[in-house]
Amino acid sequence: MTSRPYTLGLASLLLVIAGCSTGAPTSSTTTPVTPVTPTAPTIPNLQPFADTTGNVSTYTTAGVIDESTAFFQSLGTNGRTCATCHQAAQGMSMTPSAATTLFNSTNGTDPLFAAIDGANFPTAPTGDLASHSLILNNGLIRVAETLPAGTQFTITALSDPYGCAIVTDPTTGRPTISVYRRILPSTSLIFLSDVMWDTRETISPLTTASTFSANLSANLTHQLIDAISTHAQGAVTPTSAQQTAILALEQGLFTAQASDTAAGSLSSGGATGGATALAGVNYYPGINDAFGGDPTGKPFNQNVFTLFTAWNNSTNAQQASIARGQGIFNNAPLQINGVSGLNSNNTALGNPNNIQATCATCHDTPSIGNHSLPLPMDTGQSSVTGNVTGPGLTNGLAALSLPNLPVFQITGCKNAANQPVTYVTSDPGKALLTGLCSDVNRVKVPVLRGLAARAPYFHNGSASNLTQVVNFYNARFGMGLNPGQKQDLINFLSAL
């Protein structure tokens, strides 16, 4: 197991002291002592870890996270384990601040910084700060995707700061595109409707209750094999036993904020926050779908979150703020426009110019906050400042801390009016997987639980904190929130 200086919550080793006596010895012969083998290191169930607003914790159905299992073993050739990028102290993800601490303490030699994807480019020298700026500043790893044959568009690099934006795959002769993305948390996976930002590991659809469990296991198995092959540079496929152990651990994890510094326990006073309650949430594909896709026929209920309803009249100011923020998330109106996957490239919705919505419309899974059916969309974070029109997206981008990423131009596509359209983007999203113009810039809607522990946000780490997240959406979709309402919404998101 890779040594990680910032891993917390390990069980202490048992120390055995034998032969101590307050009296004089009566014999020169000592009693043999049977050696005690130390137990494997573990992370206790619901072990609290400090984050920006309180503590986060992870509930495991196994009762304890056993760090001797395959998830914590090096199964590749570069020393990485699954836990290298998925730490309980960081919401089962990886944060730039922790990465920076690790880089400094190991002089950049920890497997996290392997040049294959833990650096800005694959030939980066070990220990060079500048060559690892994206993982250290924005928590981004490099993802290289080869365009499929028959791709509908042409892609060129307008800016290539790291020299690997577009290269030719030596085997297929196809263009391989380097993009940079946040590490998704390996927790609360039984609520997923898509696997990975660009859905590339959703090999079997997660759309039907009868096949959901089997398909999710198949998808996660495919994902872990790919991860070991690429991120860990594995030479052999993990054994069936190793695959089973990793799946069992991942599908039994649920991570959520446990406490707020000012509000106290997020499961007190009738509130139902925290990871234990999260583990008991009912879920099936399409539950509460905002666009009429719930297989039971139930209509959409925009009160997606009710965790803190009991705090509506709390005398604790922070609890009351969190409850107000929940109400804003559920009910504050916004106008969705210019979003591929909703306003365009979605024939089921009729490609409406505007959709009157709330935050809950896209984050419709009750108590979870992702979309309960696959619906990758482009809300604009991959757009490039200076190449967008309209004040909403322009002002939204101005609220972010956009990282220095390659910039791509995509041509050969047409809009709904059959007119040529050119995209300028830092990440073509799902289009790199499918080669379809209709998928350009589209990424999945992520689970929202445990947010406070895993900044920065969005697929490209462009929101340094939740304040920037709220400011982006407030500007992007004309929410018109005042400063107090923004803070309430930030407090609520931090409590998830």
C-alpha positions as CSV (number, residue, x, y, z in Angstrom):
1,M,0.0,0.0,0.0
2,T,1.3,3.4,-0.9
3,S,2.3,5.5,2.1
4,R,0.2,8.7,2.2
5,P,1.2,11.3,4.8
6,Y,-2.3,12.9,4.8
7,T,-4.3,9.7,5.3
8,L,-6.1,9.8,8.6
9,G,-8.1,7.5,10.8
10,L,-5.8,4.4,10.7
11,A,-6.1,2.1,13.6
12,S,-3.1,2.1,15.9
13,L,-0.8,-0.9,16.0
14,L,-1.1,-3.1,19.1
15,L,2.0,-2.9,21.3
16,V,2.7,-6.0,23.5
17,I,4.8,-5.5,26.5
18,A,5.7,-8.7,28.4
19,G,7.6,-9.7,31.5
20,C,7.0,-6.5,33.6
21,S,6.8,-7.0,37.4
22,T,7.0,-4.9,40.5
23,G,8.6,-7.7,42.5
24,A,11.9,-9.5,42.2
25,P,12.0,-12.3,39.7
26,T,11.6,-15.7,41.3
27,S,13.1,-17.6,38.3
28,S,15.6,-16.9,35.6
29,T,13.2,-18.6,33.1
30,T,10.8,-16.2,31.4
31,T,7.4,-17.2,30.2
32,P,7.3,-17.5,26.4
33,V,5.1,-14.8,24.8
34,T,3.1,-15.6,21.7
35,P,3.7,-12.8,19.2
36,V,0.6,-10.8,18.4
37,T,0.1,-9.9,14.7
38,P,-1.1,-6.3,14.3
39,T,-4.5,-6.0,12.7
40,A,-4.8,-4.5,9.3
41,P,-5.1,-0.7,9.2
42,T,-8.7,0.4,9.0
43,I,-10.8,3.6,8.7
44,P,-13.6,3.3,11.3
45,N,-17.1,3.7,10.1
46,L,-18.2,7.4,10.0
47,Q,-14.6,8.5,10.9
48,P,-14.9,12.4,10.8
49,F,-12.4,14.3,8.7
50,A,-12.1,18.1,8.9
51,D,-13.0,20.1,5.8
52,T,-13.7,23.8,5.1
53,T,-17.0,24.0,7.0
54,G,-16.9,21.2,9.5
55,N,-16.5,17.4,9.1
56,V,-17.2,14.9,6.4
57,S,-17.6,11.2,7.0
58,T,-18.1,8.0,5.0
59,Y,-20.5,5.2,6.0
60,T,-19.6,1.7,4.8
61,T,-22.0,-1.2,4.8
62,A,-19.0,-3.4,5.7
63,G,-18.8,-1.7,9.1
64,V,-15.2,-0.6,8.6
65,I,-13.0,0.3,5.6
66,D,-10.3,-2.4,5.6
67,E,-7.1,-0.9,4.1
68,S,-5.6,-4.3,3.4
69,T,-8.0,-5.0,0.5
70,A,-7.4,-4.6,-3.2
71,F,-8.6,-1.0,-3.4
72,F,-5.5,0.0,-1.3
73,Q,-3.1,-2.3,-3.2
74,S,-0.8,-1.5,-6.0
75,L,-2.1,-3.5,-8.9
76,G,-0.1,-1.7,-11.6
77,T,3.5,-0.8,-12.3
78,N,3.8,2.8,-11.0
79,G,2.9,2.3,-7.4
80,R,-0.6,3.8,-7.5
81,T,-3.6,2.3,-5.8
82,C,-7.3,3.2,-6.1
83,A,-6.8,5.1,-2.8
84,T,-4.0,7.3,-4.4
85,C,-6.8,9.4,-5.9
86,H,-9.7,8.5,-3.7
87,Q,-9.1,9.5,-0.1
88,A,-11.7,9.3,2.7
89,A,-10.3,12.6,4.1
90,Q,-11.1,14.3,0.8
91,G,-14.6,13.0,0.2
92,M,-13.3,9.9,-1.6
93,S,-11.7,12.2,-4.2
94,M,-8.5,14.2,-4.3
95,T,-8.0,17.9,-3.5
96,P,-5.3,20.3,-4.7
97,S,-4.4,21.3,-1.1
98,A,-3.7,17.7,-0.1
99,A,-1.9,17.1,-3.4
100,T,0.3,20.1,-2.7
101,T,1.1,18.9,0.8
102,L,2.0,15.5,-0.6
103,F,4.1,16.9,-3.4
104,N,6.1,19.0,-0.9
105,S,6.6,16.2,1.5
106,T,7.8,13.7,-1.2
107,N,9.5,16.1,-3.5
108,G,7.0,15.1,-6.1
109,T,7.9,11.5,-6.1
110,D,4.6,10.1,-4.8
111,P,2.8,7.9,-7.4
112,L,0.0,10.5,-7.5
113,F,2.3,12.6,-9.7
114,A,3.1,9.9,-12.2
115,A,3.6,11.7,-15.5
116,I,1.2,9.4,-17.4
117,D,-1.7,11.6,-16.2
118,G,-0.6,13.3,-12.9
119,A,1.4,15.9,-14.8
120,N,0.5,18.5,-17.5
121,F,2.2,16.3,-20.1
122,P,3.4,12.7,-20.2
123,T,7.1,13.5,-20.4
124,A,7.1,15.9,-17.4
125,P,10.2,15.6,-15.1
126,T,9.6,14.2,-11.6
127,G,9.5,16.9,-9.0
128,D,9.0,19.8,-11.3
129,L,6.3,22.1,-9.8
130,A,5.5,23.9,-13.1
131,S,4.9,20.6,-14.9
132,H,2.4,19.6,-12.3
133,S,0.5,22.9,-12.0
134,L,-2.9,21.5,-13.0
135,I,-3.1,18.8,-10.4
136,L,-1.6,21.0,-7.7
137,N,-3.7,24.1,-8.4
138,N,-7.0,22.6,-9.8
139,G,-6.9,18.9,-8.9
140,L,-6.9,18.0,-12.6
141,I,-5.6,14.8,-14.2
142,R,-4.9,14.4,-17.9
143,V,-7.3,12.3,-19.8
144,A,-6.2,11.2,-23.3
145,E,-9.0,10.1,-25.6
146,T,-8.7,8.8,-29.2
147,L,-11.4,10.0,-31.5
148,P,-13.5,7.2,-33.0
149,A,-13.6,6.5,-36.7
150,G,-16.4,8.3,-38.4
151,T,-16.2,11.4,-36.2
152,Q,-18.5,14.0,-37.5
153,F,-16.3,17.0,-36.9
154,T,-12.8,18.3,-37.3
155,I,-10.9,19.4,-34.3
156,T,-7.8,21.6,-34.1
157,A,-5.8,23.1,-31.3
158,L,-5.9,26.9,-31.0
159,S,-3.8,26.8,-27.9
160,D,-1.5,24.0,-26.8
161,P,0.3,25.1,-23.6
162,Y,1.6,21.6,-22.7
163,G,2.5,20.3,-26.2
164,C,0.1,17.3,-26.1
165,A,-3.3,18.7,-27.0
166,I,-3.6,16.7,-30.1
167,V,-1.3,13.8,-31.0
168,T,-1.6,10.9,-33.4
169,D,-2.3,7.5,-31.9
170,P,0.5,5.2,-33.3
171,T,-1.7,2.2,-33.5
172,T,-4.9,3.6,-35.0
173,G,-3.5,6.7,-36.7
174,R,-6.4,8.6,-35.1
175,P,-6.2,11.9,-33.3
176,T,-5.8,11.6,-29.5
177,I,-7.0,14.6,-27.5
178,S,-5.7,15.5,-24.1
179,V,-8.2,17.1,-21.7
180,Y,-8.0,17.7,-18.0
181,R,-10.7,16.7,-15.5
182,R,-11.5,16.5,-11.8
183,I,-11.4,13.1,-10.1
184,L,-14.9,12.0,-9.3
185,P,-15.5,10.5,-5.9
186,S,-15.6,6.7,-5.6
187,T,-18.6,6.8,-3.2
188,S,-22.4,6.9,-3.4
189,L,-22.0,4.9,-6.6
190,I,-25.3,3.1,-6.3
191,F,-27.0,6.3,-7.3
192,L,-25.3,6.8,-10.6
193,S,-27.0,7.2,-13.9
194,D,-23.7,7.6,-15.8
195,V,-20.1,6.5,-15.0
196,M,-17.4,9.1,-15.6
197,W,-17.8,12.8,-16.7
198,D,-18.1,11.9,-20.4
199,T,-20.0,8.7,-19.7
200,R,-17.3,6.6,-21.3
201,E,-17.6,3.8,-18.7
202,T,-21.4,3.5,-19.0
203,I,-21.0,0.4,-21.1
204,S,-24.4,-0.9,-20.1
205,P,-27.3,1.5,-19.6
206,L,-28.3,2.5,-16.1
207,T,-31.9,3.2,-17.0
208,T,-34.0,0.3,-15.9
209,A,-34.6,-1.0,-12.3
210,S,-34.5,-4.7,-13.3
211,T,-31.0,-4.4,-14.8
212,F,-29.6,-1.6,-12.8
213,S,-27.6,-3.6,-10.3
214,A,-26.0,-6.0,-12.8
215,N,-25.3,-3.2,-15.3
216,L,-23.7,-0.9,-12.6
217,S,-21.5,-3.8,-11.5
218,A,-20.5,-4.4,-15.1
219,N,-19.8,-0.7,-15.7
220,L,-17.7,-0.3,-12.5
221,T,-15.8,-3.5,-13.3
222,H,-15.0,-2.1,-16.7
223,Q,-14.0,1.2,-15.1
224,L,-11.7,-0.3,-12.5
225,I,-9.9,-2.5,-15.1
226,D,-9.4,0.6,-17.3
227,A,-8.2,2.6,-14.4
228,I,-5.6,0.0,-13.4
229,S,-4.5,-0.3,-17.0
230,T,-4.2,3.4,-17.6
231,H,-3.8,5.4,-14.3
232,A,-1.7,2.6,-12.6
233,Q,-0.1,1.5,-15.9
234,G,-1.0,-2.1,-15.1
235,A,0.5,-4.9,-17.1
236,V,-2.1,-7.5,-16.2
237,T,-5.8,-7.5,-15.6
238,P,-6.7,-7.7,-11.9
239,T,-7.9,-11.1,-10.7
240,S,-11.5,-11.9,-10.3
241,A,-11.1,-11.8,-6.5
242,Q,-9.4,-8.4,-6.7
243,Q,-12.2,-7.0,-8.9
244,T,-14.9,-8.4,-6.5
245,A,-13.1,-6.8,-3.5
246,I,-12.9,-3.4,-5.1
247,L,-16.5,-3.5,-6.2
248,A,-17.8,-4.6,-2.8
249,L,-16.0,-1.7,-1.1
250,E,-17.0,0.9,-3.7
251,Q,-20.7,0.0,-3.8
252,G,-20.9,0.0,0.0
253,L,-19.6,3.6,0.5
254,F,-21.7,6.7,1.2
255,T,-20.1,10.0,1.9
256,A,-21.7,13.2,3.2
257,Q,-21.0,16.2,5.3
258,A,-21.5,15.1,9.0
259,S,-21.3,18.4,10.9
260,D,-21.1,22.1,10.3
261,T,-18.9,24.3,12.5
262,A,-21.7,26.7,13.4
263,A,-24.8,24.5,12.9
264,G,-23.4,21.4,14.7
265,S,-24.4,17.9,13.7
266,L,-26.3,17.8,10.4
267,S,-28.5,15.0,11.7
268,S,-29.6,16.8,14.9
269,G,-32.9,18.5,15.7
270,G,-34.8,16.5,13.2
271,A,-32.4,17.1,10.3
272,T,-31.5,14.0,8.2
273,G,-28.1,15.0,6.8
274,G,-25.0,12.8,7.2
275,A,-23.8,9.6,5.6
276,T,-25.9,7.2,7.6
277,A,-29.2,8.6,6.4
278,L,-27.7,8.8,2.9
279,A,-27.1,5.1,2.9
280,G,-30.8,4.4,3.4
281,V,-32.1,6.6,0.6
282,N,-34.4,4.9,-1.9
283,Y,-33.3,5.1,-5.5
284,Y,-34.2,3.6,-8.9
285,P,-33.4,4.9,-12.4
286,G,-35.7,7.7,-13.3
287,I,-36.9,8.5,-9.8
288,N,-38.4,12.0,-9.8
289,D,-37.2,12.7,-13.3
290,A,-37.9,16.3,-14.1
291,F,-39.0,15.6,-17.6
292,G,-41.6,12.9,-17.1
293,G,-39.3,9.9,-17.2
294,D,-40.2,8.4,-13.8
295,P,-41.1,4.8,-14.6
296,T,-43.8,4.8,-11.9
297,G,-45.6,7.7,-13.5
298,K,-45.1,10.0,-10.5
299,P,-44.8,13.7,-11.4
300,F,-41.7,15.6,-10.8
301,N,-41.4,17.1,-7.2
302,Q,-39.0,20.0,-7.2
303,N,-38.5,19.6,-3.4
304,V,-35.6,17.3,-4.2
305,F,-33.9,18.0,-0.8
306,T,-35.8,17.9,2.4
307,L,-32.8,17.1,4.7
308,F,-33.1,20.3,6.7
309,T,-36.8,21.1,6.6
310,A,-36.9,20.6,10.4
311,W,-34.6,23.6,10.7
312,N,-36.9,26.1,9.1
313,N,-37.6,27.8,12.4
314,S,-34.4,27.0,14.2
315,T,-33.0,29.6,16.6
316,N,-29.5,28.6,15.5
317,A,-28.6,31.1,12.8
318,Q,-26.6,28.7,10.7
319,Q,-29.2,26.0,10.9
320,A,-31.8,28.5,9.7
321,S,-29.5,29.7,6.9
322,I,-29.0,26.1,5.7
323,A,-32.8,25.5,5.7
324,R,-33.3,28.7,3.7
325,G,-30.6,27.6,1.2
326,Q,-32.4,24.3,0.8
327,G,-35.5,26.2,-0.1
328,I,-33.6,28.3,-2.6
329,F,-32.1,25.2,-4.3
330,N,-35.6,23.7,-4.6
331,N,-37.6,26.7,-5.5
332,A,-35.7,29.8,-6.7
333,P,-36.6,30.2,-10.4
334,L,-34.0,30.3,-13.2
335,Q,-34.1,30.4,-17.0
336,I,-32.2,27.6,-18.7
337,N,-31.1,28.7,-22.1
338,G,-28.2,27.8,-24.5
339,V,-27.7,24.4,-22.8
340,S,-26.9,21.5,-25.1
341,G,-28.8,18.5,-23.9
342,L,-31.7,20.6,-22.8
343,N,-32.4,23.5,-25.1
344,S,-30.8,21.8,-28.0
345,N,-29.8,18.2,-29.0
346,N,-32.8,16.8,-27.1
347,T,-35.6,16.0,-29.5
348,A,-37.6,14.5,-26.6
349,L,-38.0,18.0,-25.1
350,G,-38.5,19.6,-28.5
351,N,-35.4,21.8,-28.2
352,P,-37.1,24.7,-26.3
353,N,-35.3,28.0,-26.4
354,N,-36.0,28.5,-22.6
355,I,-36.9,26.2,-19.8
356,Q,-38.3,27.7,-16.6
357,A,-36.6,25.7,-13.9
358,T,-34.9,25.6,-10.5
359,C,-31.6,24.0,-9.4
360,A,-33.7,20.8,-8.7
361,T,-34.6,20.5,-12.4
362,C,-31.2,19.2,-13.4
363,H,-30.3,17.8,-9.9
364,D,-33.6,15.8,-9.6
365,T,-32.5,12.7,-7.6
366,P,-34.1,13.1,-4.1
367,S,-31.5,13.6,-1.4
368,I,-28.7,12.9,-3.9
369,G,-28.7,15.7,-6.4
370,N,-27.5,14.1,-9.7
371,H,-29.9,13.5,-12.6
372,S,-31.7,10.2,-12.2
373,L,-31.6,9.4,-15.9
374,P,-28.6,9.9,-18.2
375,L,-28.7,13.5,-19.3
376,P,-25.2,14.9,-20.1
377,M,-25.4,18.6,-20.7
378,D,-23.3,21.7,-21.4
379,T,-23.9,24.5,-19.0
380,G,-20.9,26.4,-20.2
381,Q,-17.9,25.7,-18.0
382,S,-15.8,24.5,-21.1
383,S,-16.5,27.7,-22.9
384,V,-13.6,30.0,-23.5
385,T,-13.8,33.7,-22.4
386,G,-13.9,35.9,-25.4
387,N,-15.6,33.3,-27.6
388,V,-19.1,33.4,-26.1
389,T,-22.1,35.6,-26.7
390,G,-24.7,36.9,-24.2
391,P,-24.3,38.4,-20.8
392,G,-25.4,35.3,-18.9
393,L,-22.5,33.0,-19.9
394,T,-20.0,35.9,-20.2
395,N,-20.7,37.0,-16.6
396,G,-20.8,33.4,-15.4
397,L,-17.3,32.6,-16.7
398,A,-16.1,35.9,-15.2
399,A,-17.1,34.4,-11.8
400,L,-14.8,31.4,-12.2
401,S,-11.0,30.8,-11.8
402,L,-10.5,29.2,-15.2
403,P,-7.4,27.0,-15.4
404,N,-4.8,27.3,-18.2
405,L,-6.0,24.5,-20.5
406,P,-5.6,23.7,-24.2
407,V,-8.2,25.4,-26.4
408,F,-9.8,23.4,-29.2
409,Q,-11.8,24.6,-32.3
410,I,-14.4,22.2,-33.6
411,T,-15.8,22.7,-37.1
412,G,-18.0,20.7,-39.4
413,C,-21.1,20.8,-37.2
414,K,-24.5,22.4,-37.8
415,N,-27.1,23.8,-35.4
416,A,-30.8,23.0,-35.3
417,A,-31.4,25.4,-38.2
418,N,-28.9,23.5,-40.3
419,Q,-26.4,26.3,-40.2
420,P,-22.7,25.8,-39.7
421,V,-21.5,26.2,-36.2
422,T,-18.0,26.4,-34.7
423,Y,-17.2,25.5,-31.2
424,V,-14.3,26.9,-29.2
425,T,-13.8,24.8,-26.1
426,S,-11.4,23.5,-23.4
427,D,-13.1,20.1,-23.3
428,P,-15.4,18.6,-26.0
429,G,-16.8,16.3,-23.4
430,K,-18.8,13.3,-24.6
431,A,-18.1,14.1,-28.2
432,L,-14.6,12.7,-27.8
433,L,-16.2,9.4,-27.0
434,T,-18.9,9.3,-29.6
435,G,-17.6,11.6,-32.3
436,L,-21.0,13.3,-32.6
437,C,-21.6,17.0,-33.0
438,S,-24.6,16.7,-30.7
439,D,-22.4,15.7,-27.8
440,V,-19.9,18.5,-28.0
441,N,-19.1,19.9,-24.5
442,R,-21.7,17.7,-22.8
443,V,-20.8,16.1,-19.4
444,K,-22.9,14.4,-16.8
445,V,-24.6,15.9,-13.7
446,P,-22.6,14.7,-10.7
447,V,-23.8,13.6,-7.2
448,L,-23.8,16.6,-4.9
449,R,-23.3,15.0,-1.5
450,G,-20.0,15.6,0.4
451,L,-19.2,18.8,-1.6
452,A,-17.4,20.7,1.1
453,A,-14.6,18.1,1.3
454,R,-13.8,18.0,-2.4
455,A,-13.3,21.4,-3.9
456,P,-12.6,22.6,-6.6
457,Y,-15.8,22.1,-8.6
458,F,-17.1,21.4,-12.2
459,H,-15.4,18.9,-14.4
460,N,-12.5,21.2,-15.1
461,G,-12.0,22.5,-11.6
462,S,-12.9,26.0,-12.7
463,A,-14.8,26.9,-9.5
464,S,-12.3,27.1,-6.6
465,N,-15.1,27.1,-4.0
466,L,-18.9,27.0,-3.6
467,T,-19.1,30.8,-3.7
468,Q,-17.9,30.6,-7.3
469,V,-20.3,27.8,-8.1
470,V,-23.2,29.9,-6.9
471,N,-22.0,33.1,-8.6
472,F,-21.6,31.2,-11.9
473,Y,-25.1,29.9,-11.9
474,N,-26.6,33.1,-10.5
475,A,-25.2,34.9,-13.5
476,R,-25.5,32.2,-16.1
477,F,-29.2,31.6,-15.6
478,G,-30.4,35.0,-14.2
479,M,-31.3,33.8,-10.7
480,G,-31.2,37.3,-9.3
481,L,-30.1,36.2,-5.8
482,N,-29.1,38.9,-3.3
483,P,-26.0,38.5,-1.2
484,G,-27.9,36.9,1.7
485,Q,-29.6,34.4,-0.5
486,K,-26.3,33.5,-2.1
487,Q,-24.8,32.8,1.3
488,D,-27.8,30.7,2.3
489,L,-27.4,28.6,-0.8
490,I,-23.6,28.2,-0.2
491,N,-24.3,27.2,3.4
492,F,-26.8,24.6,2.2
493,L,-24.5,23.1,-0.5
494,S,-21.7,23.0,2.2
495,A,-24.0,20.9,4.4
496,L,-24.6,18.2,1.8
